[in-house]
Amino acid sequence: MNNVNLIGRISTKPEMKMTNNNKAVLIFNLAYNRGSKKDDLTPYFFRINLFGNYALSMEKYLNKGVLIAVNGMLRQGMYIDKDGIKRYTTDIVCEKLDILEFKSKNAKDNSNNKNEEPKNQREERNYEEDYIDDYNLPFNLEGGEAF
C-alpha cells in the first residue's frame, strides 16, 4: 500500500512545467507541522506534484499560504546534479486535493481598510443555466423506467 494523507499550507509559489510527453505538472511544497504544543512544532516540507488536466484546473486556485489536504502516493526519483553526483528525491504524487482555507492575497490591505466592503472574488454565475426542469430528465422521478 502506497498512500499519503497530509494537511498543511503551501509554502512555495506553485510552478507549472511540462513533461517530455507534453503533460502539465504543477509543483509546489507543502509545509506540515509536527507536534502537539505551539512551542514544540517542527515543520516538515514535502514536494507535491499534480499532473495533467488536474494540474491545469487547480493552478488558478493554489498559491502560497493556502491550507490544503492532499491524498496521494510516494514516488522516488533520481537525477544527476551539475557536479555529476546522483541525487535522490521523494515526491508526493497528488491524486486528490481539497482546499480547506483560502488565504487572501490582500490580507494586509483589507486589515487597513475595515470600513470597506470585502470584494467578492467568486466569479459571477448564472444559476438559471443550472436549473433542470423535471420534464427534461432522462429518467422518471417517480421510479419509472427511462424515457
Secondary structure as UniProt FT lines:
FT   STRAND          4..10
FT   STRAND          15..18
FT   TURN            20..21
FT   STRAND          24..34
FT   HELIX           38..40
FT   STRAND          42..51
FT   HELIX           52..58
FT   TURN            59..61
FT   TURN            64..65
FT   STRAND          67..80
FT   TURN            82..83
FT   STRAND          86..101
FT   TURN            105..106
FT   HELIX           107..112
FT   TURN            114..115
FT   HELIX           127..130
FT   HELIX           134..136
FT   TURN            141..142
//
